[in-house]
Amino acid sequence: MSDPVLKAGDSLKDRARAALRSRNLILVGLMGAGKSSIGRIVAHQLGIPFVDSDNEIERVSRMTISELFAAYGEEEFRALETRVMKRLLKNGPRVVSTGGGAFINSRTRKHIKKSGLSIWLKADLDVLWERVNKRDTRPLLKTENPKQTLENLMNARYPVYAEADVTVLSRDVRKEVMADEVLKAVIEAQTESAVP
């Protein structure tokens, strides 16, 4: 398939859509990085479907993520997550927001790398904590010191998230600004892969 011809006047979203082609755009990162909220905006701008993998897992299992963790443990949850992600990534293009641990699983990571462009929304501890400490729906943060748990997750997971195709710094700015930065990253990733 040949690349569409872009004109100088094409908008950011047109250029990003052309760069993405039929691939999926998969957002990875820790809880609170903005994968779902930014992903919805990006999908809308690109005119393609948005899927939140955690919502899809809850839909197919008819249980919340917290209930799944409590009933079956993390290992069984990750196995279900891998199956759901594999199915979600079969068709594209779409924007897929992953759960925080999805990319950590090597099998899920392999499916992600094979089916699209992965973008790590990287945020520092203070930004993440400000976003996640208001709700108690995060099963991995149901600990005695949830902020320390979040920092431990960062230390363990950030080296793996760094394997994503592109990194975009998620910070305390409007979601629309972050969405534009994701679109620019899609264009830059396509441009870099086209350079011999």
URQUIWO-V276161 format. One line per field, one symbol per residue. phi: phi as a letter, one per 40 degrees, with the letter a starting at -180 (. if undefined). A space follows every 50 residues. Layout:
phi: ???
This chain:
phi: .ccccbbdcccdccccccccfcccbbcbicdgchdcccdcccccccgbcb bccccccccccfacdcccdccbgcccccccdccccdccccbacacbcccd cdccccccdcccccbibcbcccbcdccccdccccbbccdcbcbcbccccc cccdcccdccdccccabbccacbddcccccccdccccccccccccc
